[in-house]
């Protein structure tokens, strides 16, 4: 079976939102900076609720922040 | 290193120290003529109380030291914020699961020693030891998950 992975554009979106820091994003969604670092690094797939919160902060649909792609399938 | 990681590290070090103390006391008893129930019972009490007290004191000290370091770094007197989020809860749960599995194996080994003719004191001493080892393995697995991610 093919292996899929949750990928994200959090780093890019932060940059496009006045270079928002990881700390600021963490504060806005109510998690620690370590969790944001883990999400950005692809080490942690957030819960659906947290994923929606992050998308809300950036004001974009969920699929613009997170995508579910084949592992090794780099964009 | 996050606050949670610092807390787990403190817990790991304290469990390691208590484990070493417990093992050294058991070996000492073995070498001076075998396990004596009164001495073993008092050792169990010391170890169990030490685990509880050291964990509480360790948590408080970590909190205080973290705040002092935070204040020195930022130059402000505000307290560092401690949030426990979903990732911390998940890592905590996984750590507890690993701990539980390790303890179950320890219980099995302890019961096997009894089944193979060892006295009950040995079985109960192994039970206490396996609980300490399980805590250490749980702490290590949590630290690993914080570092590696999942």
Backbone of each chain as ProteinMPNN parsed JSONL, in Angstrom:
{"seq_chain_A": "XXXXXXXXXXXXXXXXXXXXXXXXXXXXXXXXXXXXXXXXXXXXXXXXXXXXXXXXXXXXXXXXXXXXXXXXXXX", "coords_chain_A": {"N_chain_A": [[0.837, -1.205, 0.0], [0.486, 2.221, -0.8], [2.328, 4.849, 0.792], [1.165, 7.605, 2.542], [1.524, 11.105, 3.372], [1.058, 13.863, 5.611], [1.367, 17.033, 4.401], [2.479, 20.482, 4.609], [1.94, 24.075, 4.283], [2.68, 25.913, 6.122], [4.937, 27.407, 6.881], [5.402, 28.997, 4.618], [2.986, 30.402, 4.49], [3.092, 31.817, 6.871], [5.194, 33.488, 6.337], [4.089, 34.991, 4.289], [2.229, 36.385, 5.704], [2.965, 38.956, 6.92], [5.448, 38.098, 7.869], [4.947, 36.465, 10.124], [5.754, 35.273, 13.357], [6.729, 32.043, 14.691], [6.049, 31.843, 17.335], [4.018, 33.784, 17.549], [2.033, 32.656, 15.931], [1.615, 30.296, 17.346], [0.569, 31.329, 19.751], [-1.82, 32.382, 18.774], [-3.275, 30.129, 18.029], [-3.295, 28.658, 20.27], [-1.328, 26.769, 21.112], [1.922, 25.266, 21.875], [5.115, 26.717, 20.943], [6.826, 24.75, 20.176], [5.162, 22.814, 19.136], [4.253, 24.033, 16.797], [6.684, 24.171, 15.461], [7.161, 21.439, 15.137], [5.007, 20.773, 13.478], [5.523, 22.317, 11.183], [7.914, 21.145, 10.413], [7.029, 18.76, 9.538], [6.897, 16.723, 11.331], [4.832, 16.244, 12.962], [1.428, 15.556, 12.691], [-1.255, 17.616, 12.882], [-4.309, 17.755, 14.915], [-7.648, 17.695, 13.557], [-9.09, 19.88, 14.452], [-7.079, 21.697, 15.3], [-5.815, 22.057, 12.863], [-7.839, 23.37, 11.415], [-7.983, 25.694, 12.939], [-5.49, 26.848, 12.421], [-5.736, 27.315, 9.684], [-7.8, 29.184, 9.793], [-6.534, 31.342, 11.047], [-4.827, 32.184, 9.02], [-6.692, 32.773, 7.165], [-7.448, 31.197, 5.011], [-8.627, 28.404, 2.942], [-8.705, 25.049, 4.319], [-7.344, 23.158, 2.728], [-5.424, 24.643, 1.532], [-3.533, 24.981, 3.368], [-2.88, 22.478, 4.448], [-2.028, 19.326, 2.973], [-2.569, 16.048, 1.636], [-0.346, 13.836, 0.712], [1.481, 11.546, -1.447], [4.227, 9.871, 0.023], [7.477, 11.115, -0.422], [6.818, 12.384, -2.7], [7.643, 15.138, -3.788], [6.766, 18.615, -4.102]], "CA_chain_A": [[0.0, 0.0, 0.0], [1.259, 3.465, -0.87], [2.376, 5.584, 2.061], [0.841, 9.022, 2.388], [2.0, 11.955, 4.457], [0.441, 15.192, 5.67], [2.332, 18.11, 4.139], [1.863, 21.779, 4.926], [2.547, 25.325, 3.791], [2.601, 26.859, 7.251], [6.081, 28.324, 6.856], [5.179, 29.946, 3.523], [1.86, 31.264, 4.868], [3.571, 32.734, 7.92], [6.028, 34.487, 5.661], [3.188, 35.882, 3.537], [1.411, 37.163, 6.651], [3.874, 39.901, 7.616], [6.505, 37.315, 8.531], [4.462, 36.089, 11.455], [6.692, 34.339, 13.993], [6.142, 30.78, 15.173], [5.482, 32.165, 18.652], [2.74, 34.492, 17.338], [1.054, 31.675, 15.435], [1.322, 29.397, 18.472], [-0.33, 32.064, 20.656], [-3.141, 32.551, 18.153], [-4.026, 28.868, 17.954], [-3.31, 28.067, 21.617], [-0.412, 25.633, 21.319], [3.283, 25.715, 22.161], [5.936, 26.972, 19.746], [7.414, 23.448, 19.79], [4.176, 22.109, 18.298], [4.299, 24.683, 15.474], [7.951, 23.728, 14.845], [6.968, 20.033, 14.733], [4.075, 20.748, 12.331], [6.246, 22.842, 10.012], [8.935, 20.176, 10.022], [6.376, 17.522, 9.093], [7.093, 15.676, 12.342], [3.581, 16.037, 13.687], [0.211, 15.869, 11.954], [-2.16, 18.161, 13.907], [-5.707, 17.31, 14.911], [-8.484, 18.432, 12.601], [-9.445, 21.161, 15.078], [-5.916, 22.589, 15.233], [-5.6, 22.36, 11.443], [-8.827, 24.397, 11.062], [-7.6, 26.937, 13.629], [-4.358, 27.434, 11.69], [-6.282, 27.83, 8.426], [-8.578, 30.395, 10.13], [-5.586, 32.436, 11.318], [-4.322, 32.685, 7.739], [-7.842, 33.149, 6.348], [-7.467, 30.415, 3.755], [-9.238, 27.082, 3.165], [-7.815, 24.047, 4.94], [-6.471, 22.471, 1.757], [-4.293, 25.51, 1.143], [-2.519, 24.865, 4.432], [-2.453, 21.076, 4.558], [-2.373, 18.419, 1.875], [-2.259, 14.647, 1.94], [0.342, 13.419, -0.522], [2.331, 10.357, -1.396], [5.52, 10.139, 0.615], [8.535, 11.228, -1.424], [6.275, 13.129, -3.822], [7.9, 16.554, -3.481], [6.185, 19.568, -5.058]], "C_chain_A": [[0.876, 1.261, 0.0], [1.193, 4.2, 0.462], [2.119, 7.067, 1.815], [1.336, 9.813, 3.599], [1.283, 13.305, 4.417], [1.535, 16.244, 5.441], [1.662, 19.453, 4.434], [2.636, 22.952, 4.356], [2.6, 26.37, 4.895], [3.732, 27.893, 7.178], [5.856, 29.44, 5.805], [4.064, 30.94, 3.904], [2.258, 32.261, 5.955], [4.347, 33.874, 7.286], [5.152, 35.498, 4.931], [2.284, 36.724, 4.437], [2.327, 38.011, 7.533], [4.952, 39.184, 8.42], [6.142, 37.02, 9.987], [5.444, 35.085, 12.083], [5.954, 33.072, 14.434], [5.446, 31.009, 16.508], [4.11, 32.836, 18.503], [1.663, 33.522, 16.863], [0.627, 30.732, 16.564], [0.336, 30.046, 19.444], [-1.746, 32.134, 20.09], [-3.947, 31.26, 18.145], [-3.995, 28.09, 19.285], [-2.485, 26.804, 21.786], [0.977, 26.173, 21.643], [4.032, 25.937, 20.848], [6.54, 25.663, 19.237], [6.461, 22.685, 18.875], [4.166, 22.702, 16.889], [5.563, 24.232, 14.73], [7.783, 22.302, 14.321], [6.051, 19.929, 13.51], [4.811, 21.2, 11.067], [7.281, 21.84, 9.491], [8.35, 18.852, 9.541], [6.542, 16.376, 10.078], [5.815, 15.368, 13.101], [2.404, 16.463, 12.818], [-0.831, 16.348, 12.959], [-3.553, 17.555, 13.828], [-6.486, 18.165, 13.915], [-8.816, 19.824, 13.146], [-8.296, 22.167, 14.973], [-5.635, 23.001, 13.787], [-6.567, 23.464, 10.998], [-8.463, 25.741, 11.704], [-6.472, 27.641, 12.869], [-4.855, 28.051, 10.38], [-7.058, 29.131, 8.668], [-7.666, 31.594, 10.367], [-5.102, 33.045, 9.998], [-5.461, 33.103, 6.792], [-7.884, 32.443, 5.007], [-8.166, 29.081, 4.008], [-8.201, 26.073, 3.673], [-6.827, 23.425, 3.946], [-5.348, 23.35, 1.22], [-3.179, 25.445, 2.182], [-1.978, 23.438, 4.47], [-2.865, 20.282, 3.32], [-1.926, 17.014, 2.253], [-1.659, 14.042, 0.677], [1.156, 12.161, -0.312], [3.694, 10.727, -0.822], [6.598, 10.157, -0.474], [8.1, 11.987, -2.653], [6.444, 14.616, -3.548], [7.282, 17.445, -4.538], [7.277, 20.371, -5.723]], "O_chain_A": [[1.875, 1.34, 0.715], [0.178, 4.188, 1.159], [2.774, 7.696, 0.984], [1.536, 9.271, 4.686], [0.948, 13.821, 3.35], [2.501, 16.325, 6.2], [0.437, 19.547, 4.5], [3.809, 22.844, 3.999], [2.568, 27.571, 4.626], [3.515, 29.087, 7.384], [6.08, 30.624, 6.058], [4.18, 32.143, 3.674], [1.81, 33.407, 5.953], [4.188, 35.043, 7.637], [5.424, 36.698, 4.944], [1.649, 37.671, 3.972], [2.432, 37.792, 8.74], [5.318, 39.614, 9.514], [6.9, 37.282, 10.92], [5.906, 34.161, 11.413], [4.727, 33.044, 14.531], [4.387, 30.441, 16.775], [3.167, 32.511, 19.224], [0.526, 33.561, 17.333], [-0.552, 30.414, 16.717], [-0.61, 29.406, 19.903], [-2.731, 31.971, 20.809], [-5.173, 31.295, 18.244], [-4.586, 27.017, 19.407], [-2.876, 25.883, 22.503], [1.187, 27.385, 21.681], [3.649, 25.425, 19.796], [6.741, 25.482, 18.036], [6.895, 21.995, 17.953], [4.082, 21.969, 15.904], [5.524, 23.949, 13.533], [8.206, 21.988, 13.209], [6.28, 19.11, 12.62], [4.733, 20.554, 10.022], [7.49, 21.711, 8.285], [9.087, 17.934, 9.18], [6.359, 15.21, 9.728], [5.722, 14.358, 13.798], [2.375, 17.571, 12.281], [-1.257, 15.569, 13.811], [-3.931, 16.935, 12.834], [-6.025, 19.225, 13.493], [-8.825, 20.81, 12.409], [-8.498, 23.326, 14.61], [-5.266, 24.144, 13.518], [-6.169, 24.388, 10.288], [-8.617, 26.793, 11.085], [-6.49, 28.859, 12.695], [-4.457, 29.155, 10.01], [-6.99, 30.062, 7.865], [-7.97, 32.713, 9.951], [-4.982, 34.264, 9.874], [-5.218, 33.71, 5.75], [-8.299, 33.014, 3.998], [-8.292, 28.661, 5.159], [-6.997, 26.234, 3.478], [-5.659, 23.196, 4.258], [-4.438, 22.871, 0.543], [-2.033, 25.805, 1.91], [-0.766, 23.223, 4.517], [-3.905, 20.535, 2.712], [-1.03, 16.823, 3.076], [-2.362, 13.772, -0.296], [1.474, 11.765, 0.81], [4.246, 11.778, -1.147], [6.61, 9.292, -1.35], [8.903, 12.219, -3.557], [5.5, 15.282, -3.125], [7.263, 17.101, -5.72], [6.991, 21.227, -6.561]]}, "seq_chain_B": "XXXXXXXXXXXXXXXXXXXXXXXXXXXXXXXXXXXXXXXXXXXXXXXXXXXXXXXXXXXXXXXXXXXXXXXXXXXXXXXXXXXXXXXXXXXXXXXXXXXXXXXXXXXXXXXXXXXXXXXXXXXXXXXXXXXXXXXXXXXXXXXXXXXXXX", "coords_chain_B": {"N_chain_B": [[14.773, 23.555, 24.601], [11.652, 22.444, 25.714], [9.275, 23.286, 28.377], [7.952, 20.977, 29.204], [9.724, 18.981, 28.355], [11.904, 19.546, 29.993], [10.762, 18.958, 32.463], [10.308, 16.19, 32.173], [12.92, 15.318, 31.896], [13.955, 15.918, 34.427], [12.369, 14.199, 35.932], [13.22, 11.768, 34.854], [15.945, 11.693, 35.636], [15.628, 11.675, 38.427], [14.24, 9.263, 38.772], [16.171, 7.503, 37.843], [18.193, 7.858, 39.763], [16.854, 6.997, 42.087], [16.346, 4.383, 41.357], [18.965, 3.348, 41.159], [19.746, 3.637, 43.819], [17.908, 1.907, 45.077], [18.569, -0.592, 43.906], [21.224, -0.823, 44.779], [20.866, -0.993, 47.535], [19.429, -3.383, 47.714], [21.315, -5.243, 46.724], [23.237, -4.957, 48.661], [21.901, -5.977, 50.877], [21.533, -8.593, 50.021], [24.164, -9.48, 49.96], [24.819, -9.35, 52.608], [23.731, -11.594, 53.844], [21.207, -12.226, 52.738], [17.69, -11.385, 51.864], [15.931, -9.553, 54.25], [12.807, -9.431, 55.743], [11.8, -7.168, 57.276], [13.686, -5.174, 56.771], [13.487, -5.022, 54.0], [10.82, -4.212, 53.648], [10.909, -1.635, 54.794], [12.634, -0.457, 53.016], [11.112, -0.495, 50.666], [9.078, 1.288, 51.396], [10.578, 3.633, 51.696], [11.498, 3.973, 49.066], [9.089, 4.219, 47.57], [7.884, 6.473, 48.753], [9.932, 8.293, 48.217], [9.85, 8.424, 45.427], [7.378, 9.701, 45.008], [7.698, 12.138, 46.474], [10.068, 13.223, 45.34], [9.26, 13.597, 42.708], [7.265, 15.578, 42.982], [8.71, 17.682, 44.235], [10.7, 17.987, 42.31], [9.208, 18.895, 40.111], [8.324, 21.373, 41.076], [10.8, 22.667, 41.467], [11.783, 22.68, 38.836], [9.937, 24.374, 37.67], [10.436, 26.775, 39.057], [13.176, 27.231, 38.442], [13.031, 27.381, 35.646], [11.547, 29.719, 35.362], [13.339, 31.559, 36.447], [15.495, 31.381, 34.653], [14.152, 32.164, 32.343], [13.502, 34.793, 33.036], [16.062, 35.877, 33.259], [16.926, 35.634, 30.639], [15.08, 37.189, 29.139], [14.972, 39.516, 30.537], [12.765, 40.48, 31.796], [10.2, 40.52, 34.357], [8.061, 38.903, 34.057], [6.134, 35.843, 34.191], [7.033, 32.711, 32.688], [5.003, 31.302, 30.117], [3.078, 28.393, 30.493], [1.896, 26.08, 28.484], [-0.092, 23.264, 27.895], [-0.483, 21.373, 25.225], [-2.295, 19.609, 22.552], [-0.356, 17.936, 21.42], [1.45, 17.524, 23.501], [-0.235, 16.121, 25.23], [-0.71, 13.824, 23.722], [1.875, 12.743, 23.52], [2.342, 12.302, 26.208], [0.407, 10.336, 26.686], [1.319, 8.277, 25.015], [3.755, 7.772, 26.238], [2.846, 6.825, 28.706], [1.643, 4.491, 27.861], [3.823, 2.985, 26.911], [5.195, 2.76, 29.302], [3.358, 1.259, 30.771], [3.338, -1.162, 29.337], [5.99, -1.962, 29.746], [5.923, -2.27, 32.526], [4.073, -4.333, 32.748], [5.495, -6.453, 31.609], [7.501, -6.609, 33.509], [6.007, -7.398, 35.766], [5.213, -9.903, 34.939], [7.697, -11.224, 34.775], [8.428, -11.063, 37.482], [6.436, -12.661, 38.626], [7.059, -15.059, 37.465], [9.486, -15.669, 38.7], [8.571, -16.303, 41.227], [7.022, -18.505, 40.6], [9.017, -20.242, 39.935], [10.099, -20.976, 42.318], [11.284, -19.0, 43.948], [11.411, -16.903, 46.919], [8.518, -14.99, 48.173], [9.372, -12.378, 48.818], [11.358, -11.758, 46.993], [9.868, -11.677, 44.677], [8.134, -9.464, 45.184], [10.061, -7.477, 45.507], [11.082, -7.385, 42.951], [8.825, -6.492, 41.663], [8.575, -3.827, 42.581], [10.97, -2.865, 41.553], [10.486, -3.208, 38.83], [8.494, -1.323, 38.474], [9.893, 1.048, 38.796], [11.75, 0.845, 36.703], [9.945, 0.807, 34.586], [8.923, 3.401, 34.718], [11.236, 4.811, 34.051], [11.669, 3.911, 31.422], [9.318, 4.868, 30.268], [9.716, 7.657, 30.567], [11.995, 7.977, 28.96], [10.953, 7.238, 26.471], [9.128, 9.286, 26.065], [10.826, 11.513, 25.906], [12.196, 10.812, 23.611], [10.093, 10.898, 21.738], [9.49, 13.63, 21.832], [11.803, 14.669, 20.719], [12.129, 13.353, 18.246], [9.628, 13.458, 17.085], [6.314, 12.599, 15.858]], "CA_chain_B": [[14.063, 22.498, 25.34], [10.4, 22.974, 26.248], [9.056, 23.063, 29.808], [7.598, 19.563, 29.379], [10.952, 18.191, 28.218], [12.691, 19.762, 31.217], [10.091, 18.201, 33.517], [10.544, 14.764, 31.952], [14.336, 15.071, 32.181], [14.097, 15.902, 35.89], [11.741, 12.955, 36.389], [14.103, 10.666, 34.436], [17.138, 11.679, 36.501], [15.245, 11.257, 39.78], [13.934, 7.83, 38.741], [17.442, 6.778, 37.711], [18.876, 7.898, 41.062], [16.111, 6.137, 43.016], [16.584, 3.005, 40.899], [20.326, 2.953, 41.546], [19.73, 3.504, 45.281], [17.132, 0.695, 45.401], [19.359, -1.765, 43.53], [22.41, -0.927, 45.639], [20.407, -1.463, 48.853], [19.064, -4.803, 47.577], [22.556, -6.02, 46.615], [23.89, -4.907, 49.97], [21.17, -6.927, 51.73], [21.824, -9.951, 49.527], [25.531, -9.843, 50.331], [24.938, -9.515, 54.06], [22.934, -12.717, 54.346], [19.872, -12.402, 52.131], [16.675, -10.354, 52.104], [15.21, -9.635, 55.529], [11.518, -8.783, 55.447], [11.625, -5.83, 57.884], [14.537, -4.215, 56.042], [12.956, -4.868, 52.641], [9.598, -3.406, 53.736], [11.252, -0.218, 55.012], [13.226, 0.028, 51.763], [9.993, -0.234, 49.744], [8.411, 2.528, 51.82], [11.484, 4.754, 51.362], [11.529, 4.15, 47.606], [7.788, 4.705, 47.081], [7.729, 7.865, 49.206], [10.926, 9.098, 47.495], [9.365, 8.654, 44.052], [6.306, 10.717, 45.058], [8.226, 13.433, 46.931], [11.038, 13.749, 44.373], [8.518, 14.072, 41.534], [6.616, 16.856, 43.307], [9.758, 18.698, 44.444], [11.339, 18.175, 41.009], [8.32, 19.737, 39.301], [8.357, 22.743, 41.613], [12.125, 23.235, 41.188], [11.873, 22.939, 37.393], [9.114, 25.562, 37.43], [11.145, 27.962, 39.579], [14.405, 27.443, 37.662], [12.639, 27.819, 34.299], [11.169, 31.128, 35.446], [14.553, 32.373, 36.675], [16.23, 31.411, 33.378], [13.344, 32.972, 31.427], [13.652, 36.193, 33.439], [17.434, 36.294, 32.926], [17.03, 35.727, 29.175], [14.269, 38.271, 28.572], [15.15, 40.743, 31.322], [11.465, 40.9, 32.34], [9.828, 39.723, 35.524], [6.851, 38.12, 33.761], [6.299, 34.386, 34.269], [6.97, 32.012, 31.414], [3.696, 30.661, 29.989], [3.163, 26.939, 30.321], [0.694, 25.528, 27.851], [-0.018, 21.85, 27.541], [-1.382, 21.258, 24.08], [-2.669, 18.25, 22.134], [0.848, 17.124, 21.167], [1.952, 17.124, 24.824], [-1.131, 15.08, 25.749], [-0.469, 12.593, 22.952], [3.177, 12.197, 23.924], [2.129, 11.785, 27.562], [-0.347, 9.076, 26.58], [2.195, 7.245, 24.446], [4.725, 7.448, 27.282], [2.154, 5.983, 29.692], [1.422, 3.181, 27.239], [5.115, 2.292, 26.926], [5.438, 2.479, 30.715], [2.426, 0.193, 31.154], [3.818, -2.411, 28.721], [7.227, -2.338, 30.455], [5.546, -2.741, 33.861], [3.421, -5.641, 32.584], [6.567, -7.442, 31.42], [8.144, -6.734, 34.826], [5.109, -8.188, 36.631], [5.294, -11.284, 34.446], [8.999, -11.774, 35.202], [8.369, -11.215, 38.941], [5.588, -13.819, 38.93], [7.789, -16.266, 37.04], [10.479, -16.003, 39.731], [7.806, -16.953, 42.297], [6.628, -19.824, 40.083], [10.204, -21.095, 39.907], [10.539, -21.31, 43.668], [11.905, -17.908, 44.718], [10.5, -16.439, 47.975], [7.674, -13.836, 47.796], [10.106, -11.11, 48.965], [12.052, -11.505, 45.72], [8.839, -11.293, 43.708], [7.685, -8.098, 45.433], [11.176, -6.561, 45.238], [11.131, -7.227, 41.498], [7.666, -5.663, 41.264], [8.94, -2.424, 42.823], [12.021, -2.532, 40.588], [9.908, -3.076, 37.487], [7.748, -0.055, 38.39], [10.887, 2.126, 38.586], [12.266, 0.686, 35.33], [8.863, 1.202, 33.669], [8.888, 4.876, 34.71], [12.417, 5.274, 33.301], [11.416, 3.639, 29.998], [8.274, 5.818, 29.866], [10.345, 8.984, 30.426], [12.872, 7.942, 27.784], [10.143, 7.215, 25.244], [8.565, 10.625, 25.878], [11.902, 12.392, 25.422], [12.448, 10.407, 22.221], [9.0, 11.416, 20.907], [9.632, 15.083, 21.73], [12.927, 14.972, 19.831], [11.96, 12.785, 16.903], [8.294, 13.764, 16.562], [5.592, 11.397, 15.416]], "C_chain_B": [[12.799, 23.083, 25.975], [10.269, 22.651, 27.742], [8.772, 21.585, 30.084], [8.844, 18.676, 29.312], [11.827, 18.316, 29.468], [12.111, 18.936, 32.36], [10.378, 16.709, 33.399], [11.998, 14.418, 32.271], [14.575, 14.99, 33.685], [13.536, 14.594, 36.442], [12.635, 11.75, 36.058], [15.316, 10.543, 35.363], [16.772, 11.191, 37.897], [14.915, 9.766, 39.815], [15.215, 6.998, 38.636], [18.157, 6.712, 39.058], [18.191, 6.961, 42.06], [16.329, 4.66, 42.646], [17.951, 2.493, 41.323], [20.384, 2.724, 43.061], [19.05, 2.189, 45.685], [17.95, -0.563, 45.106], [20.556, -1.944, 44.458], [22.024, -1.458, 47.022], [20.063, -2.956, 48.8], [20.308, -5.682, 47.522], [23.273, -6.09, 47.953], [23.248, -5.928, 50.916], [21.488, -8.362, 51.338], [23.196, -10.405, 50.01], [25.702, -10.026, 51.831], [23.919, -10.526, 54.587], [21.522, -12.857, 53.822], [18.875, -11.333, 52.512], [15.961, -10.595, 53.431], [13.935, -8.801, 55.388], [11.389, -7.374, 56.026], [12.435, -4.776, 57.129], [13.976, -3.944, 54.645], [11.7, -3.99, 52.658], [9.926, -1.92, 53.901], [11.88, 0.371, 53.742], [12.132, 0.358, 50.744], [9.319, 1.092, 50.072], [9.259, 3.73, 51.416], [11.417, 5.051, 49.867], [10.218, 4.747, 47.09], [7.573, 6.164, 47.482], [8.686, 8.777, 48.433], [10.438, 9.414, 46.08], [8.324, 9.773, 44.045], [6.887, 12.096, 45.386], [9.158, 14.049, 45.878], [10.323, 14.278, 43.132], [7.881, 15.435, 41.788], [7.663, 17.966, 43.435], [10.45, 19.029, 43.12], [10.525, 19.091, 40.119], [8.378, 21.195, 39.75], [9.696, 23.414, 41.262], [12.281, 23.568, 39.706], [11.128, 24.227, 37.052], [9.866, 26.826, 37.846], [12.368, 28.27, 38.72], [14.085, 27.938, 36.253], [12.29, 29.298, 34.305], [12.382, 32.028, 35.634], [15.325, 32.506, 35.357], [15.502, 32.291, 32.367], [13.521, 34.465, 31.734], [15.042, 36.714, 33.076], [17.58, 36.511, 31.42], [16.323, 36.967, 28.649], [14.46, 39.598, 29.304], [13.837, 41.275, 31.888], [11.098, 40.002, 33.519], [8.613, 38.839, 35.28], [7.161, 36.619, 33.831], [6.238, 33.764, 32.885], [5.618, 31.293, 31.333], [3.877, 29.161, 29.786], [1.848, 26.434, 29.746], [0.941, 24.049, 27.634], [-0.986, 21.663, 26.396], [-1.604, 19.794, 23.694], [-1.454, 17.338, 21.911], [1.438, 16.633, 22.503], [1.097, 15.998, 25.401], [-0.878, 13.748, 25.043], [0.833, 11.925, 23.37], [3.073, 11.603, 25.33], [1.43, 10.434, 27.536], [0.53, 7.948, 26.038], [3.235, 6.794, 25.461], [4.106, 6.525, 28.324], [1.944, 4.578, 29.142], [2.709, 2.343, 27.277], [5.447, 1.846, 28.35], [4.613, 1.272, 31.168], [2.899, -1.161, 30.6], [5.063, -2.906, 29.461], [6.893, -2.906, 31.83], [4.894, -4.128, 33.785], [4.459, -6.744, 32.413], [7.274, -7.704, 32.754], [7.326, -7.604, 35.768], [5.193, -9.664, 36.239], [6.586, -11.958, 34.918], [8.981, -12.039, 36.706], [7.55, -12.453, 39.319], [6.282, -15.128, 38.539], [8.824, -16.672, 38.08], [9.802, -16.746, 40.889], [7.428, -18.38, 41.873], [7.813, -20.79, 40.08], [10.856, -21.246, 41.287], [11.237, -20.225, 44.462], [10.912, -17.434, 45.797], [9.692, -15.208, 47.527], [8.401, -12.495, 47.893], [10.814, -10.725, 47.67], [11.039, -11.017, 44.687], [8.416, -9.833, 43.92], [8.8, -7.069, 45.196], [11.293, -6.311, 43.745], [9.975, -6.374, 40.987], [7.979, -4.176, 41.422], [9.979, -1.983, 41.787], [11.423, -2.317, 39.196], [9.089, -1.785, 37.356], [8.714, 1.11, 38.155], [11.411, 2.068, 37.152], [11.216, 1.137, 34.313], [8.767, 2.716, 33.568], [10.04, 5.429, 33.87], [12.182, 5.087, 31.797], [10.353, 4.605, 29.456], [8.843, 7.217, 29.634], [11.205, 9.04, 29.162], [12.056, 7.993, 26.492], [9.518, 8.587, 24.983], [9.607, 11.6, 25.336], [12.192, 12.106, 23.949], [11.372, 10.995, 21.305], [9.064, 12.933, 20.758], [10.711, 15.454, 20.732], [12.649, 14.562, 18.404], [10.645, 13.227, 16.259], [7.612, 12.492, 16.144], [4.41, 11.779, 14.579]], "O_chain_B": [[12.861, 24.087, 26.684], [11.034, 21.86, 28.294], [9.271, 21.012, 31.052], [9.001, 17.745, 30.102], [12.409, 17.339, 29.938], [12.84, 18.303, 33.123], [10.657, 16.042, 34.396], [12.282, 13.364, 32.841], [15.297, 14.115, 34.164], [14.143, 13.961, 37.305], [12.788, 10.835, 36.868], [15.668, 9.452, 35.812], [17.499, 10.395, 38.491], [15.267, 9.076, 40.772], [15.334, 5.937, 39.25], [18.662, 5.662, 39.453], [18.856, 6.223, 42.786], [16.476, 3.806, 43.521], [18.09, 1.36, 41.786], [20.982, 1.757, 43.531], [19.558, 1.454, 46.532], [18.024, -1.477, 45.927], [20.871, -3.059, 44.874], [22.746, -2.262, 47.612], [20.369, -3.702, 49.73], [20.371, -6.726, 48.172], [23.834, -7.118, 48.332], [23.934, -6.641, 51.648], [21.686, -9.23, 52.189], [23.378, -11.554, 50.414], [26.592, -10.744, 52.286], [23.323, -10.329, 55.646], [20.714, -13.56, 54.429], [19.148, -10.482, 53.359], [15.457, -11.686, 53.698], [13.969, -7.642, 54.976], [10.915, -6.472, 55.336], [11.971, -3.664, 56.876], [13.982, -2.81, 54.165], [11.529, -3.129, 51.795], [9.326, -1.06, 53.255], [11.684, 1.546, 53.432], [12.214, 1.367, 50.044], [9.027, 1.904, 49.194], [8.752, 4.711, 50.873], [11.297, 6.202, 49.449], [10.23, 5.667, 46.272], [7.141, 6.986, 46.674], [8.319, 9.885, 48.041], [10.594, 10.536, 45.597], [8.366, 10.671, 43.205], [6.621, 13.081, 44.698], [9.057, 15.235, 45.562], [10.731, 15.293, 42.566], [7.939, 16.33, 40.945], [7.535, 19.034, 42.837], [10.75, 20.189, 42.836], [11.075, 19.963, 39.448], [8.468, 22.115, 38.938], [9.732, 24.564, 40.823], [12.84, 24.607, 39.354], [11.599, 25.053, 36.27], [9.929, 27.806, 37.104], [12.581, 29.413, 38.316], [14.777, 28.808, 35.724], [12.668, 30.045, 33.401], [12.455, 33.116, 35.063], [15.755, 33.599, 34.989], [16.122, 33.058, 31.63], [13.669, 35.288, 30.83], [15.186, 37.856, 32.639], [18.259, 37.438, 30.975], [16.867, 37.706, 27.828], [14.154, 40.664, 28.77], [13.791, 42.393, 32.402], [11.607, 38.89, 33.663], [8.179, 38.112, 36.173], [8.283, 36.186, 33.57], [5.493, 34.221, 32.018], [5.136, 30.747, 32.326], [4.723, 28.722, 29.005], [0.829, 26.371, 30.435], [2.031, 23.634, 27.242], [-2.196, 21.784, 26.584], [-1.174, 18.874, 24.389], [-1.507, 16.137, 22.174], [1.866, 15.485, 22.619], [1.617, 15.046, 25.983], [-0.836, 12.691, 25.673], [0.894, 10.71, 23.553], [3.637, 10.546, 25.613], [1.802, 9.51, 28.26], [0.492, 6.82, 26.53], [3.566, 5.611, 25.55], [4.738, 5.569, 28.776], [2.053, 3.595, 29.874], [2.689, 1.163, 27.626], [5.909, 0.729, 28.581], [5.113, 0.384, 31.858], [2.866, -2.173, 31.3], [5.19, -4.092, 29.766], [7.489, -3.893, 32.262], [5.129, -4.984, 34.638], [4.332, -7.826, 32.985], [7.602, -8.842, 33.09], [7.873, -8.443, 36.482], [5.239, -10.549, 37.093], [6.578, -13.094, 35.391], [9.445, -13.082, 37.167], [7.927, -13.202, 40.22], [6.116, -16.158, 39.192], [9.03, -17.861, 38.327], [10.364, -17.682, 41.457], [7.502, -19.323, 42.661], [7.637, -22.001, 40.208], [12.029, -21.604, 41.391], [11.74, -20.496, 45.552], [9.702, -17.55, 45.609], [10.108, -14.477, 46.63], [8.09, -11.57, 47.142], [10.873, -9.555, 47.293], [11.3, -10.083, 43.929], [8.344, -9.058, 42.966], [8.543, -5.95, 44.752], [11.564, -5.192, 43.31], [10.115, -5.633, 40.015], [7.696, -3.369, 40.536], [9.892, -0.893, 41.221], [11.79, -1.385, 38.48], [8.995, -1.215, 36.269], [8.403, 2.041, 37.412], [11.508, 3.088, 36.471], [11.545, 1.766, 33.307], [8.559, 3.262, 32.484], [9.871, 6.368, 33.093], [12.459, 5.984, 31.001], [10.467, 5.098, 28.334], [8.511, 7.882, 28.653], [11.157, 10.005, 28.4], [12.414, 8.693, 25.545], [9.388, 9.007, 23.834], [9.329, 12.399, 24.441], [12.403, 13.019, 23.15], [11.679, 11.523, 20.236], [8.738, 13.471, 19.7], [10.573, 16.424, 19.987], [12.899, 15.319, 17.466], [10.558, 13.355, 15.038], [8.234, 11.432, 16.078], [3.676, 10.908, 14.112]]}, "name": "protein", "num_of_chains": 2, "seq": "XXXXXXXXXXXXXXXXXXXXXXXXXXXXXXXXXXXXXXXXXXXXXXXXXXXXXXXXXXXXXXXXXXXXXXXXXXXXXXXXXXXXXXXXXXXXXXXXXXXXXXXXXXXXXXXXXXXXXXXXXXXXXXXXXXXXXXXXXXXXXXXXXXXXXXXXXXXXXXXXXXXXXXXXXXXXXXXXXXXXXXXXXXXXXXXXXXXXXXXXXXXXXXXXXXXXXXXXXXXXXXXXX"}
